Amino acid sequence: MGRLEGKSVIITGAGSGIGRAASLLFTREGARLIAVDRAESVKETVELARKAGGTAEAMMADAGAEKDVMAFVEMAVSTYGRLDVIWANAGVSGGLVPLAEQTVEHWQEILRINLIGAFLAVKHSIPHMVKQRHGSIVCTASVAGLKSGASGHPYGASKAGVISLVQTTAYSLSGTGVRINAVCPGLIETGMTKPIFDRARERGTEGKIGQLNPLKRAGQPHELAAMGLFLASEEASYVNGQAIPVDGGLTASMPYTGNPI
């Protein structure tokens, strides 16, 4: 039996990166998956999951649009009969734009997808989970939501908002049996962070990526997927309202660049 055997699961942002890694891991562990992304690549994710023997359906949708969120939650319930886990993972970085040059529209779009998208996933999944007195919600936040210096302003603000949403929602769901937690990635090699890695490779400085964390390397999507699997599973039955960094130790201290003793 897998750790999510028979569980009905939604993962947003499933077309690449952390979302794809999570989709493949969760289906290997027995989850029945609705994989969501606004990119066509979500269909490839589902094909990969099925080839490995997993159960999955794809839905192209905008995680920051309420009608789309309602549709993919309903798809999970109608297809699998219930909803046990939702991972609100979809997000955009917004790039690095000088503060004085940022526009309201730039902020609104990042907040719409990263923060309002997480809120909508919570809003429309909890009625089903509360009714069955059981469920796990996972949100992708970021170390940028915990400390400064890891992103642009609107991205950091959006992820700080996700962490607050998780903490306040945990208390709103008191006594329901439904848990909610966030994972906070550090520097992970995904499609969203590809420009950082590409620039380093062009300059010949790829070996310096991740040098500020004690492990001295960047992370990989499967390492985030593993934390999400733990939080989604019964192994985390007493973990609730937490924002857990998966960052090689970056947030364990202030950034450190010296040599180890």
C-alpha positions as CSV (number, residue, x, y, z in Angstrom):
1,M,0.0,0.0,0.0
2,G,1.3,3.5,-0.9
3,R,1.3,6.4,1.5
4,L,-1.6,8.0,-0.4
5,E,-3.4,4.8,-1.5
6,G,-6.8,5.6,-2.9
7,K,-6.6,9.3,-1.9
8,S,-8.2,11.9,-4.2
9,V,-5.6,14.6,-4.8
10,I,-5.4,17.9,-6.7
11,I,-2.0,19.4,-7.5
12,T,-1.9,22.8,-9.3
13,G,1.1,24.0,-11.2
14,A,1.5,20.3,-12.2
15,G,2.9,21.0,-15.7
16,S,6.6,21.3,-14.6
17,G,9.0,21.7,-11.7
18,I,7.8,20.9,-8.2
19,G,4.2,20.3,-9.4
20,R,5.3,17.6,-11.9
21,A,7.7,16.0,-9.4
22,A,4.9,15.9,-6.8
23,S,2.4,14.5,-9.4
24,L,4.7,11.6,-10.3
25,L,5.6,10.9,-6.6
26,F,2.0,11.1,-5.4
27,T,0.6,8.8,-8.0
28,R,3.4,6.3,-7.4
29,E,2.2,6.3,-3.8
30,G,-1.3,5.5,-4.8
31,A,-3.0,8.9,-5.2
32,R,-5.7,9.4,-7.8
33,L,-4.7,12.7,-9.2
34,I,-6.2,15.7,-10.9
35,A,-3.2,17.5,-12.4
36,V,-3.9,21.2,-13.0
37,D,-1.9,23.8,-15.0
38,R,-2.6,26.5,-17.5
39,A,0.2,25.1,-19.7
40,E,-0.2,22.2,-22.2
41,S,2.6,20.5,-20.4
42,V,0.2,19.3,-17.8
43,K,-0.9,16.6,-20.3
44,E,2.6,15.3,-20.5
45,T,2.7,15.1,-16.7
46,V,-0.4,12.9,-16.7
47,E,1.0,10.7,-19.5
48,L,4.2,10.2,-17.5
49,A,2.1,9.3,-14.4
50,R,0.0,6.8,-16.3
51,K,3.0,5.2,-18.0
52,A,4.3,4.5,-14.5
53,G,1.0,2.9,-13.5
54,G,-0.6,5.8,-11.8
55,T,-4.1,7.2,-12.0
56,A,-4.3,10.8,-13.2
57,E,-6.4,13.2,-15.2
58,A,-5.3,16.5,-16.6
59,M,-7.1,19.8,-16.5
60,M,-5.9,23.1,-18.0
61,A,-7.0,25.9,-15.8
62,D,-5.9,29.2,-14.2
63,A,-5.3,28.6,-10.5
64,G,-6.0,32.3,-9.8
65,A,-9.5,32.3,-11.5
66,E,-12.3,31.3,-9.2
67,K,-14.5,29.6,-11.8
68,D,-11.5,27.5,-12.8
69,V,-10.8,26.5,-9.2
70,M,-14.4,25.6,-8.7
71,A,-14.2,23.5,-11.8
72,F,-11.2,21.4,-10.9
73,V,-12.4,20.9,-7.4
74,E,-15.7,19.6,-8.8
75,M,-13.7,17.4,-11.2
76,A,-11.9,15.7,-8.4
77,V,-15.1,15.1,-6.4
78,S,-17.1,13.9,-9.4
79,T,-14.3,11.7,-10.8
80,Y,-13.0,10.1,-7.6
81,G,-16.0,10.6,-5.2
82,R,-14.2,12.8,-2.7
83,L,-11.3,15.2,-2.1
84,D,-8.6,14.2,0.4
85,V,-5.6,16.4,-0.5
86,I,-5.1,19.6,-2.5
87,W,-1.6,21.1,-3.1
88,A,-1.9,24.8,-4.1
89,N,1.4,24.9,-5.8
90,A,0.9,27.1,-8.9
91,G,2.9,30.3,-8.9
92,V,4.9,32.9,-10.8
93,S,8.0,34.8,-9.9
94,G,7.5,38.2,-11.5
95,G,11.2,38.6,-12.1
96,L,13.4,41.3,-10.5
97,V,12.1,44.7,-11.3
98,P,13.4,47.8,-9.4
99,L,10.9,48.9,-6.8
100,A,10.3,52.3,-8.3
101,E,9.6,50.8,-11.7
102,Q,7.0,48.2,-10.5
103,T,3.4,48.8,-11.5
104,V,0.1,48.1,-9.7
105,E,-0.7,45.7,-12.5
106,H,2.5,43.8,-12.0
107,W,1.7,43.3,-8.3
108,Q,-1.9,42.4,-8.9
109,E,-1.0,39.6,-11.3
110,I,1.5,38.1,-8.9
111,L,-0.8,38.3,-5.9
112,R,-3.7,36.9,-8.0
113,I,-1.9,33.7,-8.9
114,N,0.3,33.2,-5.8
115,L,-1.9,34.3,-3.0
116,I,-5.4,34.6,-4.2
117,G,-4.9,31.3,-6.0
118,A,-4.0,29.6,-2.7
119,F,-7.0,31.3,-1.0
120,L,-9.3,29.9,-3.7
121,A,-7.9,26.4,-3.4
122,V,-8.6,26.6,0.4
123,K,-12.0,28.2,0.0
124,H,-13.4,25.6,-2.4
125,S,-11.7,22.5,-1.0
126,I,-12.6,22.9,2.7
127,P,-16.4,22.3,2.3
128,H,-15.7,18.8,1.0
129,M,-13.0,18.1,3.5
130,V,-14.9,19.4,6.5
131,K,-18.0,17.3,5.5
132,Q,-15.9,14.2,5.6
133,R,-14.0,15.3,8.7
134,H,-10.7,14.7,7.1
135,G,-8.3,16.3,4.6
136,S,-4.9,17.9,4.1
137,I,-4.2,21.2,2.3
138,V,-0.6,22.0,1.3
139,C,0.4,25.4,-0.1
140,T,3.7,26.3,-1.7
141,A,5.1,29.4,0.0
142,S,8.8,30.3,-0.1
143,V,11.8,31.3,2.0
144,A,11.1,34.6,0.4
145,G,8.0,34.8,2.5
146,L,10.1,34.3,5.7
147,K,13.0,36.6,5.1
148,S,14.1,39.3,2.6
149,G,16.7,39.0,0.0
150,A,15.4,35.9,-1.8
151,S,13.1,37.5,-4.4
152,G,11.5,40.6,-5.8
153,H,9.1,42.6,-3.7
154,P,5.7,41.4,-4.9
155,Y,6.8,37.7,-4.9
156,G,8.0,37.9,-1.4
157,A,4.9,39.7,-0.3
158,S,2.7,37.1,-2.0
159,K,4.5,34.2,-0.3
160,A,4.4,35.9,3.1
161,G,0.7,36.2,2.5
162,V,0.5,32.4,1.8
163,I,2.2,31.7,5.1
164,S,-0.3,33.9,7.0
165,L,-3.2,32.3,5.1
166,V,-2.0,28.9,6.3
167,Q,-1.6,30.0,9.9
168,T,-5.0,31.7,10.1
169,T,-6.8,29.0,8.2
170,A,-5.4,26.3,10.6
171,Y,-7.4,28.1,13.4
172,S,-10.4,28.6,11.3
173,L,-10.5,24.9,10.8
174,S,-10.2,24.1,14.5
175,G,-12.0,20.8,15.4
176,T,-12.8,19.8,11.8
177,G,-10.0,17.2,11.3
178,V,-8.7,19.2,8.3
179,R,-5.0,20.2,8.3
180,I,-3.2,22.9,6.4
181,N,0.6,23.5,6.0
182,A,3.0,25.3,3.7
183,V,6.3,24.2,2.2
184,C,8.9,27.0,1.8
185,P,11.3,26.2,-1.0
186,G,14.7,27.7,-1.1
187,L,16.5,27.9,-4.5
188,I,15.1,25.0,-6.5
189,E,16.0,24.3,-10.1
190,T,12.6,24.6,-11.9
191,G,11.2,26.4,-15.0
192,M,10.5,29.4,-12.9
193,T,14.2,29.7,-11.7
194,K,15.7,28.7,-15.1
195,P,17.0,32.2,-15.9
196,I,19.1,32.2,-12.7
197,F,20.7,28.9,-13.6
198,D,21.1,29.8,-17.3
199,R,22.9,33.1,-16.4
200,A,25.2,31.3,-14.0
201,R,26.1,28.7,-16.7
202,E,26.8,31.4,-19.2
203,R,29.1,33.1,-16.8
204,G,30.7,29.9,-15.7
205,T,29.6,30.4,-12.1
206,E,27.2,27.4,-11.9
207,G,29.3,26.0,-9.0
208,K,28.4,29.1,-6.9
209,I,24.6,28.5,-7.0
210,G,23.3,27.8,-3.6
211,Q,26.6,28.8,-1.9
212,L,24.7,30.8,0.9
213,N,23.1,27.7,2.4
214,P,25.1,25.1,4.5
215,L,24.6,22.3,1.9
216,K,26.2,24.6,-0.7
217,R,23.9,23.6,-3.6
218,A,20.5,24.3,-5.1
219,G,17.6,21.9,-4.4
220,Q,15.7,19.7,-6.8
221,P,12.0,19.4,-7.4
222,H,11.8,15.9,-6.0
223,E,13.1,17.1,-2.7
224,L,10.2,19.5,-2.3
225,A,7.8,16.8,-3.5
226,A,8.9,14.5,-0.7
227,M,8.0,17.1,1.9
228,G,4.7,17.7,0.3
229,L,4.0,13.9,0.4
230,F,4.8,13.8,4.1
231,L,2.4,16.7,4.8
232,A,-0.3,15.1,2.7
233,S,0.0,11.7,4.3
234,E,-1.2,10.3,7.6
235,E,2.4,10.4,8.8
236,A,1.9,14.2,9.3
237,S,-1.4,13.7,11.2
238,Y,-0.3,16.1,14.0
239,V,1.4,18.7,11.8
240,N,-0.8,21.7,11.3
241,G,-0.5,25.4,10.6
242,Q,3.3,25.2,9.8
243,A,5.5,26.8,7.2
244,I,8.4,24.4,6.7
245,P,11.5,25.5,4.8
246,V,13.1,23.1,2.4
247,D,16.2,25.2,1.7
248,G,19.4,23.4,2.5
249,G,19.5,25.3,5.8
250,L,19.4,28.8,4.3
251,T,16.9,30.2,6.8
252,A,18.6,28.5,9.8
253,S,20.8,31.6,10.1
254,M,21.6,34.8,8.4
255,P,23.3,34.3,5.0
256,Y,26.8,32.9,5.6
257,T,29.6,32.9,3.1
258,G,32.7,31.9,5.1
259,N,34.5,28.6,5.2
260,P,33.4,25.9,7.6
261,I,35.5,25.4,10.7
